[in-house]
Amino acid sequence: MQYKASLETYAGRIREVVIGREKKLLRIGGADTFPFHSFEGSLPNPPQFALEVYDTEPEGWSKGALEPFKDVVADPVRWARKCVENYGAELVCLQLLSTDPGGKNTSAEEAAELTRQVMEAINVPLIVYGSGADKKDLVVLSKVAEVCSGGNLLLGPLKKENYEEIARAALEYGHCIIAQAFLDINLQKELHIKLCKFFPVDKIVIDPLSAALGYGMEYGFSIMERIKQVGIVHKDAMMQMPIIANLGKECWKTKEAKESERQGILWEGITALSLLLAGADVVVLRHPETYNLMKKLTRNKGSYSVPM
């Protein structure tokens, strides 16, 4: 008797979010089944991977993480270009770390102008993360939205403390947003409900926060997996947004990654693959070799879309 796998189909679908502009468009999400389960449903868009760029020269990075960009880390525009032109990045994530009030406290105007320069210098979509300081991010990301008007950037993180002002600026100037709650599915949904009172639901991406392998990834995995289940299985409209995992910085600060470049690449790669299985649609990486590894794993024929 021939074995026939038991298949399940689901009522819900993750919304498709489009970032970038003109020929730089990138589609995120859109699935009506779980990651790698093409035998049960539709996976119209493969996972997307971004290489990160910092607006200030990195401090304390391991030699392995710094080596691929050592000639451009003092210039974020050249750094972004190298990600695209040398390493084939289809998506770049600009981390505005220098705006942190506890650090250099770069002004919103300066950060916005740099973002515009990076946006204009590359021919791929751009993700922009603030420093994570709620009050400063409000000012910085609102200004970035204005200066980069029409660029359809993906801006974040938006939290319950600052979401309204940033979201209204993103809406006015034509951008998508990243909604973030600290590893709590109920708070995440509450934030979405508030946002969707005035912001288009198909321009929101979820960041439930990500940790590295061996450093709390299990809890983040379970939250991410649950968000995906609620959206697809239970058809909860407030949880049907794509998910982003900003994990490069988390992986490369681990002691294991700092011990050797090869170990760091594998640490980042295993973390990325694990969170893809949990439901991540976009993954932010640091090392170009990890980027290439993840592209091979998910873009080769038969790897992401697996028939049965």
VEXDREN-2710 file (C-alpha; in Angstrom, 1 decimal):
% VEXDREN-2710
k/r/px/py/pz
1/MET/0.0/0.0/0.0
2/GLN/1.4/3.3/-1.0
3/TYR/2.0/5.9/1.7
4/LYS/0.2/9.2/1.2
5/ALA/1.1/12.1/3.5
6/SER/-1.7/13.7/5.4
7/LEU/-2.0/17.3/4.2
8/GLU/-3.6/20.3/5.8
9/THR/-4.8/23.6/4.3
10/TYR/-5.5/26.8/6.2
11/ALA/-8.0/29.6/6.0
12/GLY/-5.6/32.5/6.7
13/ARG/-3.0/34.2/4.5
14/ILE/-0.1/36.4/5.4
15/ARG/-0.4/39.8/3.7
16/GLU/2.0/40.8/1.1
17/VAL/4.0/43.9/1.9
18/VAL/5.8/45.7/-1.0
19/ILE/8.8/47.9/-0.2
20/GLY/11.1/49.9/-2.5
21/ARG/10.2/51.9/-5.5
22/GLU/9.9/51.6/-9.3
23/LYS/12.4/48.9/-10.4
24/LYS/13.5/48.4/-6.8
25/LEU/10.3/46.8/-5.6
26/LEU/10.5/43.8/-3.2
27/ARG/7.6/41.7/-2.1
28/ILE/7.5/40.2/1.4
29/GLY/5.0/37.6/2.8
30/GLY/1.9/36.4/1.0
31/ALA/2.0/32.8/2.1
32/ASP/-1.1/30.8/3.1
33/THR/0.9/27.9/4.6
34/PHE/3.9/27.5/6.9
35/PRO/7.6/27.9/5.9
36/PHE/8.8/25.3/3.4
37/HIS/5.3/23.7/3.3
38/SER/4.6/24.4/-0.4
39/PHE/3.0/20.9/-0.6
40/GLU/0.2/22.3/1.5
41/GLY/-0.3/25.7/0.1
42/SER/1.2/28.7/-1.7
43/LEU/4.6/30.4/-1.0
44/PRO/4.6/33.1/-3.6
45/ASN/7.7/34.9/-2.3
46/PRO/10.8/33.4/-0.9
47/PRO/12.4/34.7/2.3
48/GLN/14.3/37.9/1.8
49/PHE/17.7/38.7/3.3
50/ALA/19.3/42.0/4.0
51/LEU/22.9/42.9/4.7
52/GLU/23.3/45.5/7.5
53/VAL/25.1/48.9/7.3
54/TYR/25.9/51.1/10.3
55/ASP/25.8/54.9/10.2
56/THR/28.9/55.0/12.4
57/GLU/32.2/53.1/12.3
58/PRO/31.7/49.9/14.3
59/GLU/33.4/49.4/17.7
60/GLY/34.1/46.1/19.3
61/TRP/33.3/44.0/16.2
62/SER/35.2/40.7/15.8
63/LYS/37.9/40.6/13.1
64/GLY/35.8/38.1/11.2
65/ALA/32.7/40.3/11.0
66/LEU/34.8/43.4/10.1
67/GLU/37.0/41.9/7.5
68/PRO/34.6/42.0/4.5
69/PHE/33.9/45.7/5.0
70/LYS/37.1/47.0/6.6
71/ASP/37.8/49.4/3.7
72/VAL/34.3/51.0/3.8
73/VAL/33.1/51.1/7.4
74/ALA/34.0/54.8/7.8
75/ASP/31.6/55.6/5.0
76/PRO/28.0/54.2/5.2
77/VAL/27.2/55.1/1.6
78/ARG/30.2/53.2/0.2
79/TRP/29.4/50.4/2.7
80/ALA/25.9/50.1/1.3
81/ARG/27.2/50.1/-2.3
82/LYS/29.7/47.3/-1.5
83/CYS/26.8/45.2/0.0
84/VAL/25.0/45.5/-3.3
85/GLU/27.8/45.7/-5.9
86/ASN/30.3/43.2/-4.4
87/TYR/28.1/40.9/-2.4
88/GLY/24.9/40.9/-4.4
89/ALA/22.6/42.1/-1.6
90/GLU/19.0/42.5/-2.8
91/LEU/18.1/44.4/0.4
92/VAL/20.1/46.7/2.7
93/CYS/19.3/47.5/6.4
94/LEU/20.7/50.8/7.6
95/GLN/21.2/50.8/11.4
96/LEU/21.1/54.4/12.8
97/LEU/23.1/53.5/15.9
98/SER/24.8/56.9/16.2
99/THR/21.5/58.6/17.0
100/ASP/21.4/56.9/20.4
101/PRO/21.3/59.7/23.1
102/GLY/23.6/57.5/25.2
103/GLY/26.2/57.5/22.4
104/LYS/27.0/60.1/19.7
105/ASN/23.5/61.4/19.8
106/THR/23.5/62.3/16.1
107/SER/20.8/64.8/15.1
108/ALA/17.7/63.7/13.3
109/GLU/18.5/66.0/10.4
110/GLU/22.0/64.4/9.9
111/ALA/20.6/60.9/10.2
112/ALA/17.9/61.7/7.7
113/GLU/20.3/63.2/5.2
114/LEU/22.6/60.1/5.5
115/THR/19.6/57.8/4.9
116/ARG/18.7/59.8/1.8
117/GLN/22.2/59.4/0.5
118/VAL/22.2/55.7/1.1
119/MET/18.8/55.3/-0.5
120/GLU/19.9/57.1/-3.6
121/ALA/23.2/55.3/-3.8
122/ILE/21.7/51.7/-4.1
123/ASN/19.3/50.1/-6.5
124/VAL/17.6/47.9/-3.9
125/PRO/15.0/48.6/-1.2
126/LEU/16.2/50.0/2.1
127/ILE/15.2/49.1/5.7
128/VAL/16.0/51.7/8.4
129/TYR/16.3/50.9/12.1
130/GLY/16.6/53.6/14.7
131/SER/18.7/53.2/17.8
132/GLY/15.9/51.7/19.9
133/ALA/15.7/54.8/22.1
134/ASP/11.9/55.5/22.1
135/LYS/11.9/59.3/22.3
136/LYS/14.9/59.8/20.0
137/ASP/13.6/57.3/17.4
138/LEU/10.3/59.3/17.3
139/VAL/12.2/62.4/16.1
140/VAL/14.7/60.5/13.9
141/LEU/12.4/58.2/12.1
142/SER/9.8/60.9/11.5
143/LYS/12.5/63.1/9.9
144/VAL/13.8/60.2/7.9
145/ALA/10.3/59.6/6.6
146/GLU/10.0/63.2/5.5
147/VAL/13.5/63.6/3.9
148/CYS/13.1/60.2/2.0
149/SER/9.5/61.0/0.9
150/GLY/8.2/58.5/-1.6
151/GLY/11.1/56.1/-1.1
152/ASN/8.8/53.4/0.4
153/LEU/11.4/52.5/3.0
154/LEU/10.7/50.0/5.8
155/LEU/11.1/52.0/9.0
156/GLY/11.3/50.9/12.6
157/PRO/11.0/50.0/15.3
158/LEU/7.7/51.4/16.3
159/LYS/6.7/50.7/19.9
160/LYS/3.7/51.5/22.1
161/GLU/5.6/54.5/23.4
162/ASN/6.1/56.2/20.0
163/TYR/4.1/54.4/17.3
164/GLU/1.6/57.1/16.5
165/GLU/3.8/60.0/15.5
166/ILE/6.2/57.8/13.4
167/ALA/3.4/55.9/11.7
168/ARG/1.6/59.1/10.7
169/ALA/4.9/60.4/9.2
170/ALA/5.4/57.2/7.4
171/LEU/1.8/57.3/6.0
172/GLU/2.2/60.9/4.9
173/TYR/5.5/60.4/3.1
174/GLY/4.8/56.9/1.7
175/HIS/6.7/54.3/3.7
176/CYS/6.1/50.9/5.4
177/ILE/6.7/50.3/9.1
178/ILE/8.1/47.8/11.6
179/ALA/5.9/47.2/14.7
180/GLN/7.8/45.9/17.7
181/ALA/6.7/44.5/21.1
182/PHE/9.1/42.9/23.5
183/LEU/8.6/39.1/23.0
184/ASP/4.9/39.3/23.9
185/ILE/2.2/38.2/21.5
186/ASN/-0.6/39.9/23.3
187/LEU/1.2/43.3/23.4
188/GLN/2.1/42.8/19.7
189/LYS/-1.5/42.3/18.8
190/GLU/-2.5/45.3/20.9
191/LEU/0.0/47.5/19.0
192/HIS/-1.4/46.3/15.7
193/ILE/-4.9/47.1/16.6
194/LYS/-3.9/50.7/17.5
195/LEU/-1.9/51.1/14.4
196/CYS/-4.6/49.8/12.1
197/LYS/-7.1/52.4/13.2
198/PHE/-5.3/54.8/10.8
199/PHE/-2.4/53.0/9.1
200/PRO/-2.8/50.5/6.2
201/VAL/-2.4/46.9/7.4
202/ASP/-0.6/45.9/4.3
203/LYS/2.3/48.2/5.0
204/ILE/3.1/46.7/8.5
205/VAL/5.9/44.2/9.2
206/ILE/6.3/42.6/12.7
207/ASP/9.5/42.5/14.7
208/PRO/8.9/40.3/17.8
209/LEU/12.6/40.6/18.6
210/SER/15.2/37.9/17.9
211/ALA/18.0/36.4/19.9
212/ALA/21.0/34.3/18.8
213/LEU/21.4/30.6/19.0
214/GLY/22.2/29.6/22.6
215/TYR/21.2/33.1/23.9
216/GLY/17.5/32.9/24.2
217/MET/16.6/32.0/20.6
218/GLU/14.1/29.4/21.8
219/TYR/11.8/31.9/23.4
220/GLY/11.9/34.2/20.4
221/PHE/11.3/31.1/18.1
222/SER/8.2/30.2/20.0
223/ILE/6.8/33.7/19.9
224/MET/7.5/34.0/16.1
225/GLU/6.0/30.5/15.5
226/ARG/2.9/31.4/17.5
227/ILE/2.3/34.7/15.6
228/LYS/2.5/32.8/12.3
229/GLN/0.1/30.1/13.5
230/VAL/-2.5/32.7/14.8
231/GLY/-2.4/34.4/11.4
232/ILE/-2.6/31.4/9.1
233/VAL/-4.5/28.8/11.1
234/HIS/-6.8/31.0/13.1
235/LYS/-7.1/33.8/10.5
236/ASP/-6.5/36.6/12.9
237/ALA/-6.4/39.7/10.7
238/MET/-4.2/41.5/13.3
239/MET/-1.5/38.9/13.1
240/GLN/-1.3/38.4/9.3
241/MET/1.7/40.6/8.7
242/PRO/5.1/39.4/7.6
243/ILE/7.8/39.0/10.2
244/ILE/11.4/40.4/10.3
245/ALA/14.3/39.0/12.3
246/ASN/17.0/41.5/12.9
247/LEU/19.6/39.0/14.1
248/GLY/23.0/39.9/12.7
249/LYS/24.0/42.0/15.7
250/GLU/22.8/39.5/18.2
251/CYS/24.8/36.6/16.6
252/TRP/28.1/38.4/16.2
253/LYS/28.3/39.7/19.7
254/THR/28.3/36.1/21.1
255/LYS/31.6/34.8/22.5
256/GLU/31.4/31.9/20.0
257/ALA/31.2/34.2/17.0
258/LYS/34.1/36.3/18.3
259/GLU/36.3/33.2/18.6
260/SER/36.5/32.6/14.8
261/GLU/35.0/33.9/11.6
262/ARG/33.9/30.5/10.5
263/GLN/32.2/29.8/13.7
264/GLY/30.5/33.2/13.6
265/ILE/29.2/32.5/10.1
266/LEU/27.7/29.2/11.1
267/TRP/26.3/30.7/14.3
268/GLU/24.5/33.4/12.3
269/GLY/23.4/30.9/9.6
270/ILE/21.9/28.4/12.1
271/THR/20.1/31.2/13.9
272/ALA/18.8/32.5/10.6
273/LEU/17.6/29.1/9.4
274/SER/15.9/28.4/12.7
275/LEU/14.0/31.6/12.6
276/LEU/13.0/31.0/9.0
277/LEU/11.4/27.8/10.2
278/ALA/9.7/29.7/12.9
279/GLY/8.1/32.1/10.4
280/ALA/10.5/34.9/9.6
281/ASP/10.0/36.5/6.1
282/VAL/12.9/38.9/6.3
283/VAL/16.3/38.3/8.0
284/VAL/18.9/40.9/8.6
285/LEU/22.4/39.5/8.4
286/ARG/25.9/40.9/9.0
287/HIS/28.4/38.6/7.1
288/PRO/28.3/38.2/3.3
289/GLU/29.1/34.5/3.5
290/THR/26.1/34.0/5.7
291/TYR/24.0/35.9/3.2
292/ASN/25.2/33.7/0.3
293/LEU/24.7/30.5/2.4
294/MET/21.1/31.5/3.2
295/LYS/20.4/32.4/-0.4
296/LYS/21.6/29.0/-1.6
297/LEU/19.5/27.2/1.0
298/THR/16.3/28.9/0.1
299/ARG/16.7/29.9/-3.6
300/ASN/18.0/26.7/-5.2
301/LYS/15.3/24.8/-7.1
302/GLY/13.4/22.5/-4.7
303/SER/14.8/24.0/-1.5
304/TYR/12.2/26.5/-0.3
305/SER/9.3/25.3/-2.4
306/VAL/9.3/21.5/-1.7
307/PRO/6.7/19.4/-3.6
308/MET/5.4/16.1/-2.2
END
